[in-house]
Amino acid sequence: MAGGVAAEGGGGGGEGSTSSEATINAAERYMKEVMETFGDQEEKLVMFREIMNDFRTERTDIAGVVGRVKELFKGHNNLIEGFNFFLPKGYEITVDKHQPPPETLEFIRYLI
């Protein structure tokens, strides 16, 4: 499914598929990548923390988390795909690799 959430097979792995130490290390690497990407955009970092907190406190479900992460990280497929590690086994975020980044679309619109 291009650009969606697959609920069968592959994907995720956050639930018990790795040791706690490996999971913590992966989370730290992922957060470092997020912070390097959005270090100058504090609002994105705050929004990401809110998404994760809402999921942890069960204010949103997996589909809600996936939708919000995809929107927040739009144009950063590496972050979207990297988030798969934290999804429960059986879930996977897919991205449409043929869609140009948002900046490219804005530039094209500017030229037209």
C-alpha positions in Angstrom: 0.0 0.0 0.0 1.7 3.2 -1.1 1.8 5.9 1.5 -0.3 4.0 4.0 -0.1 1.6 6.9 0.3 -2.1 6.4 -1.2 -4.1 9.3 0.1 -7.4 8.3 3.6 -8.9 7.9 6.9 -7.1 8.0 7.2 -3.7 9.6 7.4 -2.8 13.2 9.3 -4.6 15.8 9.1 -2.4 18.8 7.2 -5.0 20.9 9.7 -7.6 22.1 11.5 -8.2 18.8 14.8 -6.8 20.3 16.4 -6.6 23.7 15.6 -3.6 25.8 19.2 -2.2 25.4 19.0 -2.5 21.6 15.6 -0.8 21.7 16.9 2.0 23.8 20.0 2.5 21.6 17.7 2.5 18.5 15.4 5.1 20.1 18.4 7.3 21.0 19.8 7.1 17.4 16.4 7.9 16.0 15.9 10.9 18.3 19.3 12.1 17.4 18.4 12.0 13.7 15.1 13.8 14.4 16.9 16.5 16.4 19.6 16.9 13.7 16.9 17.3 11.1 14.6 19.6 13.0 17.1 21.2 15.5 16.1 24.7 14.3 12.4 23.9 14.3 11.5 23.5 18.0 7.8 23.3 17.2 8.4 20.1 15.2 10.2 18.5 18.2 7.5 19.6 20.6 4.8 18.1 18.2 6.7 14.8 18.0 6.9 14.6 21.8 3.2 15.3 22.0 2.4 12.5 19.5 4.4 10.0 21.4 2.9 11.1 24.7 -0.6 10.8 23.3 0.1 7.3 22.2 1.7 6.3 25.5 -1.3 7.6 27.5 -3.7 6.0 25.0 -5.2 9.3 23.8 -4.6 8.1 20.3 -4.3 4.7 18.6 -1.6 3.4 16.2 -3.4 4.7 13.1 -3.5 8.2 14.7 0.2 8.1 15.5 1.1 6.9 12.0 -1.0 9.7 10.4 0.4 12.4 12.6 4.0 11.2 12.2 3.6 11.0 8.4 2.3 14.6 8.3 4.9 16.0 10.7 7.8 14.4 8.9 6.4 14.9 5.3 9.3 15.0 2.9 11.7 13.2 5.3 11.1 9.6 4.2 14.1 8.4 6.2 12.4 9.6 9.4 9.0 8.2 8.4 10.5 4.8 7.5 12.7 4.8 10.6 9.7 5.2 12.8 8.6 1.7 11.8 11.1 0.3 14.4 8.8 1.6 17.1 5.5 0.3 15.8 4.1 -2.9 17.1 4.9 -6.1 15.2 2.6 -6.3 12.2 2.4 -2.6 11.5 4.4 -0.6 8.9 4.4 2.9 7.6 4.9 2.9 3.8 5.8 6.0 1.8 5.2 6.9 -1.8 8.8 7.1 -3.1 7.7 8.5 -6.4 6.2 11.7 -4.9 8.7 14.6 -4.9 9.4 16.3 -1.6 7.1 19.2 -0.7 9.9 21.8 -1.3 10.1 20.6 -5.0 6.4 20.9 -5.5 6.4 24.5 -4.0 9.3 25.4 -6.4 7.5 24.0 -9.4 4.3 25.9 -8.4 6.4 29.1 -8.1 7.8 28.6 -11.7 4.4 28.1 -13.2 
